[in-house]
């Protein structure tokens, strides 16, 4: 089994409009060797590309309101959450799921991810509000493979290093022997997406091995197991930034859920880039 050395890279917070490719080049310059993996957070790229939505501008439908109030508070709060072994503090947050703000969030999920993803309790289809301010959420990348290829090309042209670029999401892939599945849409080839709830509940209920999900790889063909190992190593070394969930983030800053500001987020150490190197 290959052993790896992991180097998380601290950068400033990537706001919308950030030239994230230049930030990656500047951050890895002098640290990178040939055949290193540059593992980049999907959410950081989405934010920099302004692939975000202000949920304060969204008008929720009756379906979104029903999901936020009944499905989340009752079904997730007292049944599915327990089956999925969610922690007590998180269960309490779900049982008190905010009606108005939660309805807007579920409306965004319905529009961008579909019903099965919306029925998740969070990170529906890769939509995530953690480490984003106010009522913003990031949307998943539709062109992750092209972005990974572009970053790899720029690394070679500017730094003259043959790196492997991987874009990763914190949403989990579950493993059952040689079967790999995830609720997250558009993972790499070899990982199956069963669609939101259908993948998440069995994976959590049976306590299957879970790791961060690789979405794109450029520069080398990898076995799924190797890609998952590298993605999870990078994910663990990166940490949670301002908080693991939006509730944690608000508590850490001692503000309401939608009162976290860009300035607050800039005070936190962010590690959107992780260099992973084979020890051999």
N, C-alpha and C positions, 0 to 999 in steps of 0.2 A: 504493500500500500504506500502510495506517494506521501511524503511529508512536505509541508509547506511552511514558509515563513511569511508572516502577514504584517504589512505596514499600512495602517490607516493614515490618511493624509488630511490634516486640518486645513480648511479653507474658510473664507468669509461666507456668509449666508448668500446663496444664489437667489437673487430677486428676479422678477420678470424682466426680460431684456438683457440679462447677463450673458456675456460672451463665454459660455461654459466651455467651449472647446479651447479657447485661449487660457482659461482658468485651469483646465486639465493639463495643458502643455506646460504652463508655468509651474504647476504644483509637482509634476513628476520629473521635471528636468533635473538631471544630476542624481536622481534616485533610481532610475529605470535601467534594467539590463535586458538584453535580448531574451525573448521567450517569457518574460514576465506577463502576468495577467493584470490588466487595468480594469478593476471592477467598479462600475459607476452606478449610483442610485438612480432608478427610473424617476422617482419623485423629484429629485433635484433637477434633472434634465427637463421634466415637464414644467416645473415652476419657471426655470430660466427661459423656456420657449413660450411662456405665457399660455400654456395649455391648462388653464385654470378657470374656474367658474365662481362667481360671487353669488352664493345662494340667497343672499338678501334680495336679489333681483328676480327670484323665481316665485311663481305663483303655484302653490301645490293643488293638485287635483283631489277629488274625494277618495280615489284609490290610495294616493300617497298618504292622506290623513288617516285612513283606516289602518294602513300598514304601520304608520308611526305610533298610533295610539293603542290599537288592539294587538296587532301582531307582535310588535316589539315589546310592549310592556307586559303582556300576558303570556303569549306563546313563547317568546324568547326568555322573558324574565322568570318564568316559573317552570317551563318544560324543556325547551330545546337548550337553553343555557345550562341547565343542570345536566342534561344528557351529554353535553359537550365539555363538561368539567370546567366551566368558566369559574374564575375566582369570585369569591363572595363580594368583593368591592365592585367588580365589574358587573355582576348580576344586579347589585343595588342600583347602579347607574342606569342599567337597561330598564329596570322596573320603574324608574323615574324619567324615562326617555322624554325629552322636551317635545311637546306637541307641535308648536308652530315651527320652530327651527328644524326639528326632526322631519316634519312633513315636507319642508322645502328640500331637505337632503334626499329624502326618498323620491321626490319628484325628479331630481337630477339623475338619480340612479335609474328610474324608470325610463327616462329619455335616452340615457347614454349606455345603459347596460342590460336592460330587460328585466322581466319579472323575477326569474329565478335568482338573479344576482341581487335584486332589490330586497328579496326576502332574507338575505344575509343580515347579520346584526351590524356589520361594519365592513369597510373596504370593499364595497359592492363593485365587482368587476374591475377592481384596481382603483376605484375612486376613493380618495383619502384626504382628510382634513388635518391630520396631525402634522406639526411643524409648518403649518400655514396660518396666517393671521386672520382675524375677524371671522367672516363666514365663507372664506375661500376654501375650495377643495381642488385637488389636482386630478386631472383625467389621465387615463393610461395612454401611452404612446401608441400610435397606429403604425409607425415606421421605425420601430426599434432596430431592426436589422440594418436598415440604410444608415441610421445614425451611428451604430457601432462600426460599420464599415468606414464611414467618413472619419470618425475619430482615429481609427487605426491608420488610415492613409495619412492623416495630418501628423500623427506621431512619427511615422516613417519619414515624411518629407521634412519635418522641422527638427526632429531629434535624432533621426537615423537609427531608430531602435525598432526591431521586429517584435512588437508586442501583440498580445492577444487581448482584445477588448470584449468585456462582458457587461451587459446591462441587466440589472437584477432588481426584483421587487421583494419586499419583506413578506408579502403574502406567501403562505406555505404550500409546498408540494409534499404530498404524503406518499410513503413508500410501503408497498406490500410485496415482498420478494422482488420480482422483476417488473412489477406494475407500479408506475408512477402517475399520480393524478393530482390535480389542483383545482380549486374553484376559480383561479385566476385565468382569464382569457389570454390566448396567444402566448403560451410558453414555448420553449424550444421544442424541436421535433423529438419525440420519444416520451414527452410528458403529455398526458391526456387531460383535457379540460372537460369535466362532466357538467359544468354549469352551476356555479354558486353553491346553493344549499345541498345539492345532491352529492357533491364531493366533500364539502366542509363537515357536515354532520357525521358521516361514517368515519372520516379521518380522525376527528376529535373523539368520538364515542369509543372507538377501539384503541385509542392512544397510539396510533401508528407513528412511525418515525416521520418527523416533519422538518423541512429545511426551506430556506429562502428559495424563491423561484427564479431561475435564469430565463430571461426573455429574448436575448440575442447574444450571439457569440460570433466574433469576426477574427480570423487569423489562424484558427486551428479547428479541426474536428475533434470533439470530445465525446466520450461515453457519457450517458446521462448521469450515472453515478458520480463520475469525476466532476462534471459541471455542477451538480448539486453540492458536492463537498466544498468546492471553491466558493460557490455562492454563499453557503452558510458560514464558512470561515470569515469571509468579508463582512457579512451581515453582523456577526457577533462582535467583531472588532470595531465596527462602526458605532455601535450603541444606539440610543434612541433620541439623540438630540434634545429637544425641549420636553420630550415625554413620549411614553409608549402609546398613549391614547390621547384624544382631545381633552378628556377629563383630567388626565395626569398633567397635561400641558397647562391647562388653566389653573390647576392647583399649585403647580410649581411657580407660576408667575403671580399667584394670589389674585386672580381676576376672574370675571365671568367667562363662560365658554367662548363667546364671540368678541371678547375684549383684548385678546392677545394682539399686539401690534408688530409691525415690521421691525421697529426699533428693539422691542423685547427679544425677538428671535435672533437679531444680530449680536446679542450679548452671549449667546450659547455657542459652545464649540461644535462645529458641524464637520462631518467627515464623509462627504459624498463620494470620495474616491478612496479606494483601497488597492494597494499593490500586493499581489500574491505571487510568491516565488517558490518554485520547487527547490527543496534543499539539496536534491541530487544534481 
